[in-house]
């Protein structure tokens, strides 16, 4: 397991732990999430209401859970009417879905999670999660760059930005490395 995978596992565990202390189904409780995350938006062009970030997130999570072939997911599907506690749910979330959930957490919970990784604020942790997602995805883009598929310059210049943002220091601290 490489360094970013270790951190990803730890972030999943920490989010599940902090949310799960309140309730096993805290991800389904509007009281544990920010109002901005739960509120509908408005389409600027049409003026029509748009689903909340939470509703969009939950729909994608439900699709992921429905299509999962993991044995533990099948267990919750069969034995618990498809209700999955947040600690288990975080295991099947894509990195982006995990990041969206983190952004929707109340400040106190988000900062507790951030501090567990030596990150001082929720805002910086949101940035760090986005950067780590790009770092994980970048080898896939590099492979596509060699074949000419996709958009090869999509992530150009990201690495220096990530390094300047302190992401590498957090990674190094978490891994117990110096530098």
C-alpha positions as CSV (number, residue, x, y, z in Angstrom):
1,X,0.0,0.0,0.0
2,X,1.5,3.3,-1.0
3,X,1.5,6.5,1.1
4,X,-1.6,8.1,-0.4
5,X,-3.6,4.9,0.0
6,X,-2.6,4.7,3.7
7,X,-3.8,8.3,4.1
8,X,-7.0,7.6,2.2
9,X,-7.8,4.6,4.5
10,X,-7.1,6.7,7.5
11,X,-9.4,9.6,6.3
12,X,-12.2,7.1,5.6
13,X,-11.8,5.7,9.0
14,X,-11.7,9.1,10.7
15,X,-14.8,10.4,8.9
16,X,-16.7,7.2,9.8
17,X,-15.5,7.4,13.4
18,X,-16.3,11.0,14.0
19,X,-19.7,10.9,12.3
20,X,-20.5,7.5,13.7
21,X,-20.1,8.7,17.3
22,X,-23.2,10.8,16.9
23,X,-25.2,8.1,15.2
24,X,-24.5,5.1,13.0
25,X,-26.6,6.8,10.3
26,X,-25.3,10.4,10.8
27,X,-24.7,10.8,7.1
28,X,-28.5,10.6,6.7
29,X,-29.2,13.2,9.5
30,X,-29.5,16.8,8.3
31,X,-28.6,18.0,11.8
32,X,-25.1,16.7,11.5
33,X,-24.4,18.4,8.1
34,X,-24.1,22.1,7.1
35,X,-27.2,24.0,6.0
36,X,-25.4,25.0,2.8
37,X,-24.9,21.3,2.0
38,X,-28.5,20.5,2.7
39,X,-30.1,23.5,0.9
40,X,-31.4,23.5,-2.6
41,X,-29.8,25.8,-5.1
42,X,-31.2,27.9,-8.0
43,X,-30.2,27.5,-11.6
44,X,-28.9,30.9,-12.6
45,X,-30.1,30.6,-16.2
46,X,-33.6,29.3,-15.6
47,X,-34.3,30.3,-12.0
48,X,-35.5,26.8,-11.4
49,X,-34.6,25.0,-8.1
50,X,-31.7,22.6,-8.3
51,X,-31.1,19.7,-5.9
52,X,-28.9,20.3,-2.9
53,X,-25.3,19.1,-2.8
54,X,-26.5,16.5,-0.3
55,X,-29.3,15.2,-2.5
56,X,-26.9,14.8,-5.4
57,X,-24.3,13.2,-3.2
58,X,-26.8,10.8,-1.7
59,X,-28.1,9.8,-5.2
60,X,-24.6,8.9,-6.3
61,X,-23.8,7.1,-3.1
62,X,-27.1,5.1,-3.5
63,X,-26.1,4.2,-7.0
64,X,-22.6,3.1,-5.9
65,X,-24.1,1.0,-3.1
66,X,-26.7,-0.6,-5.5
67,X,-24.0,-1.6,-8.0
68,X,-21.4,-2.8,-5.4
69,X,-20.5,-6.5,-5.4
70,X,-18.7,-6.3,-2.1
71,X,-19.8,-9.0,0.4
72,X,-20.3,-6.6,3.3
73,X,-22.6,-4.4,1.1
74,X,-24.7,-7.4,0.2
75,X,-24.9,-8.3,3.9
76,X,-26.3,-4.8,4.8
77,X,-28.6,-5.0,1.7
78,X,-30.0,-8.4,2.8
79,X,-29.9,-8.2,6.6
80,X,-30.6,-4.5,7.3
81,X,-32.9,-3.3,4.6
82,X,-30.0,-1.8,2.7
83,X,-29.3,0.6,5.7
84,X,-25.5,1.0,6.0
85,X,-23.9,2.7,8.9
86,X,-21.5,5.6,8.0
87,X,-18.4,3.6,9.1
88,X,-19.2,0.9,6.5
89,X,-20.5,3.4,3.9
90,X,-17.2,5.3,3.8
91,X,-15.5,2.1,2.6
92,X,-17.4,2.2,-0.7
93,X,-17.3,5.9,-1.4
94,X,-15.2,7.1,-4.3
95,X,-12.6,9.7,-3.3
96,X,-14.7,12.5,-4.7
97,X,-17.7,11.4,-2.8
98,X,-15.7,11.2,0.4
99,X,-14.5,14.7,-0.2
100,X,-18.0,16.0,-0.9
101,X,-19.2,14.4,2.4
102,X,-16.3,16.1,4.3
103,X,-17.2,19.5,2.8
104,X,-20.7,19.0,4.1
105,X,-19.7,18.3,7.7
106,X,-20.3,20.7,10.5
107,X,-17.2,22.8,11.3
108,X,-16.5,21.2,14.6
109,X,-16.5,17.6,13.2
110,X,-14.5,18.6,10.1
111,X,-11.9,20.4,12.2
112,X,-11.6,17.4,14.5
113,X,-10.9,15.2,11.5
114,X,-8.5,17.8,10.0
115,X,-6.5,18.1,13.3
116,X,-6.1,14.3,13.4
117,X,-4.0,14.8,10.2
118,X,-2.2,17.9,11.4
119,X,-4.2,20.1,9.2
120,X,-5.3,23.3,11.1
121,X,-8.6,24.1,9.3
122,X,-11.5,22.6,7.4
123,X,-10.8,24.8,4.4
124,X,-7.2,23.6,4.1
125,X,-8.3,20.0,4.6
126,X,-10.9,20.4,1.8
127,X,-8.1,21.7,-0.4
128,X,-5.8,18.9,0.7
129,X,-8.4,16.2,-0.1
130,X,-8.9,17.7,-3.6
131,X,-5.2,17.8,-4.1
132,X,-4.7,14.2,-3.0
133,X,-7.5,13.1,-5.4
134,X,-5.6,14.8,-8.2
135,X,-2.4,13.2,-7.2
136,X,-4.0,9.7,-7.2
137,X,-5.7,10.3,-10.5
138,X,-2.7,11.9,-12.2
139,X,-0.9,8.6,-13.1
140,X,-4.0,7.5,-15.0
141,X,-3.9,10.8,-16.9
142,X,-0.1,10.3,-17.5
143,X,-0.9,6.8,-19.0
144,X,-3.5,8.4,-21.2
145,X,-1.1,11.1,-22.2
146,X,1.3,8.5,-23.6
147,X,-1.4,7.1,-25.8
148,X,-2.8,10.5,-26.8
149,X,-6.2,9.7,-25.3
150,X,-8.1,12.2,-23.1
151,X,-6.9,15.7,-22.2
152,X,-3.2,15.4,-21.5
153,X,-2.8,19.0,-20.1
154,X,-5.8,18.8,-17.8
155,X,-3.7,18.6,-14.6
156,X,-0.7,20.6,-15.8
157,X,0.9,22.6,-13.0
158,X,-0.9,20.8,-10.3
159,X,2.1,19.3,-8.6
160,X,3.9,22.5,-7.7
161,X,0.6,24.0,-6.4
162,X,0.0,20.9,-4.2
163,X,3.6,21.1,-2.9
164,X,3.2,24.8,-2.1
165,X,-0.1,24.3,-0.4
166,X,1.5,22.1,2.3
167,X,0.0,18.9,1.2
168,X,3.4,17.2,0.9
169,X,4.2,18.2,4.5
170,X,1.0,16.7,5.8
171,X,1.7,13.5,3.8
172,X,5.3,13.3,5.1
173,X,4.2,13.9,8.7
174,X,1.5,11.3,8.4
175,X,3.9,8.7,7.0
176,X,6.5,9.5,9.7
177,X,9.0,10.6,7.1
178,X,11.2,13.6,7.3
179,X,11.8,16.2,4.7
